[in-house]
Amino acid sequence: MLAALGGAALLNMQSAGESGGNAYLEVKTWRLHNSGESQGTRVSQFLQSGLFPALTRAGAKPVGAFSNFIGPDGPYYVTVTQFASFASVQESLTKMGADDEYQHQLETLGAGAQFPFVRVESSFLRCFDKMPQAVIPPATAGSSHVFELRIYESPTPLTLSRKVGMFNGGEMQIFQRLGMRPIFFGETIIGPKQPNLMYMLSYDDLAARDRLWQAFSQDPEWKKLSGQPALKDSEIVNNIGNTMLRPLSFSPAR
């Protein structure tokens, strides 16, 4: 079954690559209060009825909307949106500015005596060459996956380029072969903690996540790739952050 999943992911990636160049992703973190303000409900309704439909009308592609359940500084939501090019980001923003329904949804979000969220943080990523667009996994009837968002900080732009090269040159393909279902890989071009890269993986559940990472750590191809002197993580990665996410009910990636 894992081999079949890996093959499907590879086919999806090849199809994505044939449809255009490297896409750009906006990864937003919606910081919320864990209080009686109903911020989670208000933001979720806005994302479902306001932001995602407006992005779609403007030519962008919502990839996913998630809530954190393992990770620091919760609660928060994470949204991922894909744009065909960096120029299309401005085009989408212009269209959304003239979108009456979206402007109405913004007014609804801000209505009331209390604020709808704490802050929104945003990063823009350029997708990697070997996975030039995000891939939404096939939906599973009656259930949803769990997702892991990982951030690798690197000491310098040159060491980051070596880590990106590792992903393009074999690491992401090992993920696929093992059935770890990559959603995207991207280098941050605008956002905090640079230089860094982000990627997202999908699993059936937490037990599958633990099992797959154990298999990855013992994989002969990974040991060969990571054993090269210039590619040791201790030299090219100086911090790794990760958070576990669950999809919201309307998320395209489920």
N, C-alpha and C positions, 0 to 999 in steps of 0.2 A: 504493500500500500504506500509506503514512504517513497519507493522508487517512482510510483505512478504520480504522486503529488509533486515530486521534484521535476519529473518530465513535463507535467502540466505547467508548472511555474516557468520552466525554461522556454516552453512554447509561447507563453504569454509575453515573456520578456522579448523574444525574437519578434513577435508581432508588433510590440510597442516600438521597437527600434526601427521597424520598417515604415512606421506611419509618420515619422518626422524626426526632428533633432532632439537635443537634450531639453527636456521640460524644466520648468522652475516650480518650486514648491514653496508655499507659505505655511509655516508651522506656527500656530497661535496657541498660547496658553492663557486661558481665561481664569484668573485667580478669583476665588469665591470666599465668602465668609461662611464658616460653619456655625450658623446662628438661625434665628427665626425670621430672617429677611426673605426667605424663599429665593435666594439668588440662583440656586441651581435650576429651579423650575423656570424662572424667568428667562435665564440665558438659554436653556434648552429649547424653550418655545420659540425664542428669537432665531436660534440657529436653524430649527426645523422649518419655520414658517416664513422667516425673513431672509437671513443671510444665504443659506444654501440655494433656495430658489432664485434669488437675485444673482448670485454668482453664475448659476447655470444659464440664466437669461443673458448674462453679459459675456458668455463664451468661455468661462472658466469651468473647471471640473472639481467639484467637491469629492475628496477621497475618503474622508472619515471624520467622525466626531466621537470622542472618547471621554470617559471619566476615569480618574486615577483611583486605584485601590491599593497599590503598594508603591511607596515612594515618598519623598520628603515634601513638606510644605503644602499638603492638601488641605481642603479639597480644591480641585481645579478640573477644568475640561481642556482637552487638546483637540484642535481642529487642523486638518490638513487639506489644502486646496492646491490643485495643479493648474499652471498656466502654460500655454504652448511656447511662449517666449517671454523674455523680460519686457519687451515692448507691449505685449498683450496685457501685462499687469496694469499699465496706465490706461489702456483702452477699456479694460473691465471697470476700473475705478470711475472713469468718465461716464460710462453707461449706467453704473449704479447710482451716480450722483443725479442722473436724470430719471431714475426709476421711481415713479410715484408710490408704487406699492411698497418698495423697499424703504423709502423715506417714512411712510406710514408705520412700518414695522419698527423702525428706529424710534419713532415717537412713542410707540406702545412700550418698547423696552424701557425707556427712560421715565415713563409715567409713574407716579406714586411718590410717597414721602421718602422712601428709602432708596439707596443706590442699587442698581441691578448686579453689579460686580465690583471687585476691588480694583483690579488693573488688568490690562491685556498686554502680553509680551509677544513679540513677533520675530521670527527669523525667516529669511529667504535663502533657499538652497538651490543649487544647480545639480540636477541629477547626474549620476555617474554615466560614463560612456557605455558600459556593458549593461546598464539598466536605465535607459534614457527617459523612461516614464514610470510612474507609479503603477502597480499592479494590484487590483482589487481581487481578493481570493473569492472563489465560488462560495455562495451562501450554503450553509448546512441547515437542512430542514429541522426546525424545532429547537435549534441551539445556536450559539454564537461562539466565536473564538475569543481567546485572550491575546492581547497585543503587548509587545515590549518595544518601547522607544529608547534607543541607546545613543549616547553622545560621547564621542571620543575627542578629547582635547589633545593637541599636539604642541610640542615646544616651539616649532617654527613652521613657516609655510613650506619649506623644503621637506621637513619630516612628515608634514601632513600629506604632501604629494606622494611620498613613498607609501603611506598607509592607504591612500586612495588607490594607488597602483596595486597593492596587495588585494584589495577587494575586486578590482577589475580583472586581475590576473589569476584568480583562483579561489579567493576566500568566499565570495558570494556564491560561486558555483558549488562549493562544498555545502553551504547552507541549503541550496536547492536540492542537492542530491540526498541530503539527510532528511528532507521534508520540513525545514524550518520556515518555509513560506515567506520570503521577503516581500515587503510592501513597497519600500523605496530605499534608495541610498542617495544621499546628497551632501555636497560640500557647502558649508555656510558661507554666503557671500555678504549678507547683511544680518547682523545680530550679535549677541553677546558671546563672550568666552572664545573668541577667535584666536588662532586658527582651530577650527574643529570641523567634524563631519557628524551627520546624524543618519541613523537608519532605523527601520521598523521591521520587526518580524511578527509572525502570527503562529499561534499554537492552538491545539484543541483544548488544552487546559494547563494548569500549573504543573501537574505531574509530567505531562508530555514535554513541557519546557525544560524541566530539570533533566529528563532522560535524554533529550536531544542535545543539550549543552554538554552533558557528559560524553555522549558519542562524538561530538565535535572535538572536544579536548583530546580524545584518543585517536582521532582520525589520522591515518598515515600521511595523507596528502597535506593536512593542516600542519603536522609536525615538520614535514619537509619544507613547506613554504615559510613557516614562522621561525625555522631554525637557521635561516640565512643571516649572516652577521648584520647586514644593513637593515634587516626587517624585524628585528627583535622588538617586541612591544615596549620593553624597558627603554629603548632608544627613541621610539617614534610616537609613543602615546604616554602622556604624563598624567592623565586623569580620565576615568570612565564613569559616566553617570547613566543610570537607567531607571525607568519607571514602568510599572505594569498597569495596563489600561484595559477597560471594558468598553465595548462600543455602545453608544446611545442607540435608542430604538430605531432611529431614522438614519443611522450611519450607513453610507454605501458599503464601506468595508465592515463586515460583520463576522 
